[in-house]
């Protein structure tokens, strides 16, 4: 029963933090570290299951947008019309995916070697500051379809930076979007859409390695539980954040990041 509870807890953490700008990888690492969870049991296969759950959630939530973008992309072949907003968004998403795909492919081992609670503290703190700055100097009313391809590449760099432990993928890309003049909801929507190809690609790369791990029926059940909980919670989180940004800013997440960083630092210094 304890193992099932742990799987559910990690599913809730993944589903909540994957799209809130507070770092899913950082919270998963901290949860496993402080609760003494078996890192071998909840290894790569479980990580893939959690990310597949959140991937399915974002696809389900934006299914109509994705259908329009897919049709627009097919219409664009072989002569794209960047005056068509859906076609432009399709190509902006492709460009925005390139930096993280390249960096992840070339330096994946390097980033995995940086995983530690202190790295999470650093990532949360730095981006907490950037959340506040982006609200002060950015966040105009530009729509995602009006972005340049240079803007999309810059947001893509933000997604690549999120490979660092403690750096939220959604937080980084939304922040870069605000700096470039997008409003919060547009920045969040573009961030969620651009998470689809990079998450799908990461899962596809990891599945062969995960498949080689010994998987008993009980572990399979735990992974399915984590997958289902992650997907359900992620869907609700996306809806919540888009509604939240209609009225509130990124500052709340900055203060949360500072509080978590301070708490974790104190616990580590006390020897926990």
N, C-alpha and C positions, 0 to 999 in steps of 0.2 A: 504493500500500500504506500509506503514511503517513496518508493521509486516512481510510482504513478503520480504522486503528488509533486515530486521534483520535476517530472516531465511536463506536467500541467503548468507549474510555476514558470519554467523556462519558456514554454509556449506563450504564456501571458506576457512575459518580459519581452520576447522577440516581437510579438504582434503589436505591443504598445510602443516600443522604442524604435522599431524599424522606420516608422514614418513621423513620429514626434522628433523634433530636433534635439535629441538628448543621447544619441549613440547606442544603437542596439548591441553592437559587438562589445562595447565597453561595459554595459550593464550585464550582459551575459557572463563576461569574464569576472566581474566583481561578484555576481551572484554565485558562480561556481566556486570562487576563491573563498569567500567568507562563510558560505554554508557547507563547505567541505564536500561538495559533490564530486563524484568520481569522474575525473577528466577523461579517462579511457572509455568509460561506458557512454558518456555524452560527448563523444568525439565527432569525427568528420561526418559520419552517417546521420547522426542526430542533427548536426548543424545544417546539413543539406535539407533534411525534412522540415526544419523550422523555416528556412528560407523559401522552400517550395510553397509552404502555407501562406506566407506573406505575399509571395509572387502571385499566387492564385487570387488572393484578395484584391490586389490592385488591378489585375486584369478584369475581374468581375465588376469592380466598381466603375471602371472607365471603359466598359465593353462597347458602349455606343461611340465614344470618342475614338477608340481604337479601330472600330469598324470603318468610321469615316476617314481616318488617317490612312488605313490600309487601302481603301478604295481610291483615295486620292493619289497614293504612291503608285498604284498600278496604272492610273490614268496618266501619270507623269512620264511613263516609259514610252518612247525613248527621249521625249523632249519635255523636260520639266517646265512648268509655268509657275514661277515663284510669286506671281501676283495672286495665285490661288492660295488662300490662307491655309487650307488643309494640306496642300502639297508642300507649302513652305515649312509647316510644322513637322511634317514627316522627315524632311531633309535636315531640319534643325536638330531633331532628335538623333539622327544618324551621326551628325557632326559632334554633338554633345557626348555621345557614347565613346568616341574614339580615344580620348586621353586616358580614361580609367581602364579601358580594354588593353591599351598598349602598356601602361604602367603595371597593371595587374599581371599581365603575361610575362613581362620582363623581370619584375622585381617582387614577385609573390613571396618567395622565401624570405626576402629581406624584411618585408612588413610583418610576416608571421613571427619573426624573431624578436620583434619589438613588443610583443604582448606582455604587459605587466600592469599591475594596479597603478604604479606611478606614471606610466605612459597615459593611462586613462585620465588621471588627474590633470596632466598637462593639456591633453586634448580638450577636455571639458572646460578648463579655465580659459584657454586661448580663444576658443570659439564662443564662450560666453561673452567675452569682451567684444568680439566681432558682431555678435547678435545686436548688441546695443549700438555700436557704431553704424551698422547697416540701417537701423531704424532712423538714425539721426540724419544721415546723408543720402540715403537711397529711398526706395519704395515710392516711386512716382506712380504714373497710371499707364505705363506702356504695356501693351498686350504681347504675349509670347510670339504671336504670328508676325509682329512688327520687328522682332529682333533681327540683328544681322548675324551672319554665320560666324563672325568673330565673337559676338556675344555668346553664341551657343558653345563655341570652343572654350571660352573663359569659364562658363558654368561647368563644362566638362572637366576642366582642370580642378574645379571645386570638388567634383565627384571623385577624381583621382586622389586628391588630398585626403578624402575620407577613408582611404585604405589604412591610414594611420590609426592605431588604437585610441579610442576615446573621442574620435572625430565623427560626428553624426553625418551620414551621407545626405539625409534630407536637410539637416541644419546647414551644412556646408553649401549645398546647391541653392537652397532658398536664400541664404545670405548673399551669395554671389549674384543671384537674380535681383535682389533688392538693390545692391550696389549698382547694377546695370539699369535700374529704373523700373523694374516690374513691380506691380503691387503685390501684396502678400499672397492673395489667392492665386494669381497668375503664376507667381514664382513657385508656389506649392504644387499647383497642378502640373506644371512643366517638370518639376522635380520628381513627382510620382510617376509620370509617364516615362521619363528617362531612366527610372529605376528598373523598368521591365527588361530591356535587352541586356543590361549589365548583370542583373541578378540571374536571368535565365542562362546567360553565358557562363557565369561562375558555377552555377549548379551543374551544367552540362560537363564542365571541366572536372568537377569533383566527383560526379556520379561513378565513373569507372573505379576510382580509388575507394570510394565509399562501399561499393558493391563487394570489394575484396575483403571487407571486414567481416568477421564472424557475426552472423545475425541469427539469434534464436527467435522462436515465436514470441516469447515474452518481450524481448527487446524490440521486435517488430511492432508489437502492440504499443509499447511506450513511444516509439517514434511516430506511429500514426496518431496517438493522442496529442503529442507535441505539435504535429503538423496541423491537425484539426483546430486545436486551440489557437495556434499562431494565426491561422487564416481567419477565423471568426473575429478575433480581437483586432487584427490588422484592418479588417473591413470597417469596423466600428471606429477605429482610430482615424482612418482617412476622413470619414464623414465628420468626426468631431473636429479635426484640425482645420478643415476647410470652413466649417461654421465658426470656429474660434477666431480665425483670421478676418472675419467680417467686422469684428469689433475690437479685437485685442492685438497686441504687438508681440514681437519676439522677446521682449524684455522679461516676460515671465519665465521663459525657458533659460534665459541667461542667469537669472537669480537662482533657479533650480540647479543649474550646472555648478554655480559657485558653492551652493550649499552642499551638494554631493561631494564635490572636490574637497571641501574643508573637512567634512565628516570622515571620508575615506582616509585622508592624510592623517587625521588624529588617530584613527583606529590602527593604521599601519605603524605610526610612531609609538603607540602603546603596546605594540607587539602582537596584534591580532592577525 
